[in-house]
């Protein structure tokens, strides 16, 4: 009886429990279904909602700043595009007050009580905010020239970018080290190794493009550059250096030159180097206008000989004693040149170094032989059979007493503010009409914040110097900014405003690559009248004629007297 009673009781208990639970289960199921529907509705709404526009500007100029990192408190990072915009649409952070840490090379924002540098922003779909940063750099960062997503965020925000291809051009993800020259009324651009979209390996035999000159339909250099790449049928950039006699897989060009051929036609020449992966050969290429690629002209006989311009640096035209020359910054300073004639350029024995070494000798430490005149004065001159000396070698000769206190010194560049040594690793030198001087944009080696990320400006009365003092104008903390190139064709106001670029990359650092920006070219603008530079007014700068010892021809300074010898 008790057992039967228990079964009855249990049955009734189960029945009562089920009656009690089932409505709850139904309610929970309905709640889950409702929540799921709400979640789906939220997702649909999220897809439809407009992003929030964040623009970061230079507090002094009001111009958008490219490459500013914005980071939330949970470490989500965003980077402003070339117009200074971020299109923010992070799920879960819309309709919230969001704090963004802000940082950028050469720019700053005041820290709060706890040391945080940034700003809290009310994020709302379709809304916008403008944030300001103070520029520490003297030069202004303008825009990225190469790579994917140059104006990505501007496009997402529905804004009109200033260039034709704001998202992807020539399938280029990144390009190294630019060379630019005016040729046949266009600008020709060439780069080194180039990354592609479809595979980690890209083009290692020179990438190229053209653009219109600013005064012939091209964009204002403050705005950007419309690049027209040489491409293959698949849309990726074309390899512009065909197989060469040495069979090496990698080819680079440096020190571009234009020269008249024997028919009087303008031709574009490029010193080249090949690598496999170590340097293999040097020589000269010529541009084929019909095939739109380079052709091989000559391979120089000895890769260890200093008489070539295919290793690095930029080229600049100048005249000396009535002859035109191309002078190269391959060896860090403009201390290598060749006469601007096809026959001379193709003959490695015609290349000259600016050096104080005795003819036919080379640097040999304490045994180095220097050339002196009958009065005992050191003779710096252009010499065909004698190599140049480096900044470090000149310093060693000074320390050993071989170069005396009263002797001319050409490469002992000092910080104008502190007197500290400034070691130049690569540079670009051009005549500046406004300053009536040759202007160097130099990349420092072993800078205070990075190995090769600091940029300096210096000036001299001749392309070969003497280079004495420099001013720091750009910093990249633990990041590289190498192989700078001035754009003389972009200068404004008679040379008062100049433009230059270099390769922005984490190479030679331990830094994490900046998305989209890494391994690409960044353009900067420098006002030579900026009081932060501390340069005397251009009107107060004596011309080479007034100083004596120099002759001005067109855009050229020619050194003529005393202990200097012009080849």
PyMOL commands that set and color helices and strands:
alter all, ss='L'
color gray80, all
select helices_A, chain A and resi 2-48+152-156+214-216+342-345+348-350+365-367+391-399+488-490+493-495+531-533+538-540+544-547
alter helices_A, ss='H'
color red, helices_A
select strands_A, chain A and resi 52-58+69-71+77-79+85-88+96-103+107-108+118-123+128-135+140-144+172-175+178-183+186-191+194-196+207-211+228-229+250-260+266-275+279-288+293-299+315-320+323-328+336-339+352-355+380-383+414-415+424-432+437-444+455-460+469-474+480-486+497-505+520-527+550-553+556-559+564-565
alter strands_A, ss='S'
color yellow, strands_A
deselect
rebuild
show_as cartoon
